[in-house]
Amino acid sequence: MNEQHKYRATDKMSDLICDNYSLLMVMSRFGLSLGFGDKSVKDVCEAQHVDYRTFLAVANFISEEQYSYSADNDSFSIPALMDYLKRAHAYFLDFNLPAMRRKLIEAIDCSRDNDVAYLILKFFDEYAKEVRRHMEYENKAVFTYVEQLLQGKPSDVYNIATFASKHNQIDTKLKELKNIIIKY
């Protein structure tokens, strides 16, 4: 790993978690379990068959405001990153979106005939449907594309620019939802 990054392979895994509790979610998505004592990041990852360089790349990306990737100094496993992303999608779709909806219902006044509350909930449901469609598209098209590239089989019909053009639409919807909730 590049020495300028916040976390390194020799750091204790417990120190990473104490420094940034959101890394517990990263660990979960890599399939890493708790109970690692004073072991280093590298030792914990290797004991649980996870590429430690990929784990550190994601942990540093999430933890650093100014993350920079250098192909000369960093290396990670694309298959391990793909597995992480698939697990992140499953978590977001199966747990996070339903939990957000429940919290939204608790936060808005649905006790009386309230058009604004109804519209906010409707907008969220449309947003959730769009996110689900987007992530399912990534799971099928993008991940398949990357897996084919890893096998040395480039696609004649798909490229990553197609993915990039669709990705920004989700961010816009989320900003719209946030603005509606704040205003109304």
C-alpha positions in Angstrom: 0.0 0.0 0.0 1.0 3.5 -0.6 2.5 4.9 2.6 0.5 8.2 2.3 -2.8 6.4 3.0 -4.3 6.5 6.4 -4.5 2.7 7.0 -1.8 0.2 6.3 -1.5 -3.6 6.3 0.5 -3.6 9.6 -2.1 -1.6 11.5 -4.2 -3.4 14.1 -7.6 -4.1 12.7 -9.1 -3.0 16.0 -7.4 0.4 15.6 -9.1 0.9 12.2 -12.5 0.0 13.6 -12.0 2.3 16.7 -10.9 5.1 14.4 -13.9 4.7 12.0 -16.9 2.6 13.0 -18.3 2.7 9.5 -15.5 0.3 8.6 -17.6 -2.4 10.4 -19.9 -2.3 7.3 -16.9 -2.6 5.0 -15.7 -5.6 7.0 -19.2 -7.2 6.8 -19.3 -6.7 3.0 -15.9 -8.4 2.7 -17.2 -11.3 4.8 -14.8 -10.5 7.6 -16.0 -11.5 11.1 -15.2 -9.9 14.4 -13.0 -11.5 17.1 -9.6 -10.7 15.7 -7.9 -9.5 18.9 -4.7 -7.5 18.2 -4.1 -9.0 14.8 -3.0 -6.7 11.9 -5.2 -5.9 9.0 -3.1 -8.2 6.8 -3.3 -11.1 9.3 -7.1 -10.8 9.8 -7.7 -10.6 6.0 -5.4 -13.5 5.2 -6.9 -15.7 7.9 -10.4 -15.1 6.5 -9.3 -15.5 2.8 -9.8 -11.8 1.9 -7.4 -9.8 -0.2 -6.0 -7.3 2.3 -4.9 -4.9 -0.4 -8.5 -4.6 -1.7 -9.8 -4.3 1.8 -7.3 -1.5 2.5 -8.1 0.3 -0.8 -11.8 0.4 0.1 -11.2 1.3 3.8 -8.9 4.1 2.8 -11.2 5.3 0.0 -14.1 5.5 2.5 -12.0 7.1 5.3 -10.0 9.6 3.4 -11.4 12.9 2.1 -8.6 13.0 -0.5 -8.0 9.4 -1.6 -5.6 9.0 -4.5 -5.0 5.8 -6.3 -1.6 5.1 -7.7 -1.2 2.1 -10.0 2.5 2.1 -9.2 2.1 1.7 -5.5 -1.2 0.0 -4.9 -2.6 -3.2 -6.2 -5.8 -4.9 -5.4 -8.0 -7.8 -6.5 -10.7 -6.9 -9.0 -12.7 -10.1 -8.2 -12.5 -9.2 -4.4 -13.7 -5.7 -5.2 -16.6 -7.1 -7.3 -17.6 -9.4 -4.5 -17.6 -6.4 -2.1 -19.7 -4.4 -4.4 -22.2 -7.3 -4.9 -22.5 -7.6 -1.1 -22.9 -3.8 -0.8 -25.7 -3.9 -3.3 -27.5 -6.7 -1.5 -27.2 -4.9 1.8 -28.5 -1.6 0.4 -31.4 -3.2 -1.4 -32.4 -5.8 1.2 -31.8 -3.8 4.4 -30.9 -0.1 3.9 -33.7 0.9 1.6 -36.5 -0.8 3.6 -35.0 0.7 6.8 -34.9 4.2 5.2 -38.5 3.9 4.2 -39.6 2.9 7.8 -37.7 5.8 9.2 -39.2 8.2 6.7 -42.7 7.0 7.6 -41.9 7.6 11.3 -40.6 11.1 10.5 -43.4 12.4 8.4 -47.0 12.9 9.6 -49.1 10.1 8.1 -51.7 10.3 10.8 -54.0 12.6 8.9 -54.8 13.3 5.3 -51.5 14.9 4.4 -50.8 15.4 0.7 -47.2 16.4 1.3 -46.4 13.3 3.4 -48.0 11.2 0.7 -46.0 12.9 -2.0 -42.7 12.5 -0.1 -43.4 8.8 0.4 -44.4 8.4 -3.2 -41.2 10.1 -4.3 -39.1 7.9 -2.0 -40.8 4.8 -3.4 -40.0 5.9 -7.0 -36.4 6.6 -5.9 -36.1 3.2 -4.3 -37.5 1.6 -7.5 -34.9 3.5 -9.6 -32.1 2.5 -7.2 -33.2 -1.2 -7.4 -33.3 -1.0 -11.2 -29.9 0.7 -11.3 -28.2 -1.8 -9.0 -29.8 -4.8 -10.8 -28.4 -3.3 -14.0 -25.0 -3.0 -12.5 -25.2 -6.6 -11.1 -26.2 -8.0 -14.5 -24.5 -5.7 -17.1 -21.5 -4.1 -15.5 -20.3 -7.0 -13.3 -20.8 -9.4 -16.2 -18.8 -7.0 -18.4 -15.9 -6.8 -15.9 -15.9 -10.6 -15.3 -15.7 -11.1 -19.1 -12.8 -8.6 -19.3 -11.0 -10.5 -16.5 -11.4 -13.7 -18.6 -9.8 -11.9 -21.6 -13.1 -11.6 -23.4 -13.8 -7.9 -24.3 -17.3 -7.0 -25.3 -18.2 -5.6 -28.7 -21.6 -4.3 -27.5 -20.9 -2.8 -24.0 -18.3 -0.5 -22.6 -17.9 1.3 -19.3 -18.9 4.7 -20.8 -22.4 3.3 -21.1 -22.4 2.6 -17.3 -21.0 6.1 -16.5 -23.7 7.8 -18.4 -26.4 6.0 -16.3 -24.7 6.4 -12.9 -25.2 10.1 -12.3 -29.0 9.9 -12.6 -29.3 8.2 -9.2 -27.4 10.9 -7.4 -29.7 13.6 -8.9 -32.8 11.8 -7.6 -31.3 11.5 -4.1 -30.6 15.2 -4.0 -34.1 16.0 -5.1 -35.5 13.7 -2.4 -33.3 15.3 0.2 -34.4 18.8 -0.9 -38.1 17.9 -0.8 -37.8 16.5 2.8 -35.9 19.6 4.0 -38.3 22.0 2.5 -41.6 20.3 3.3 
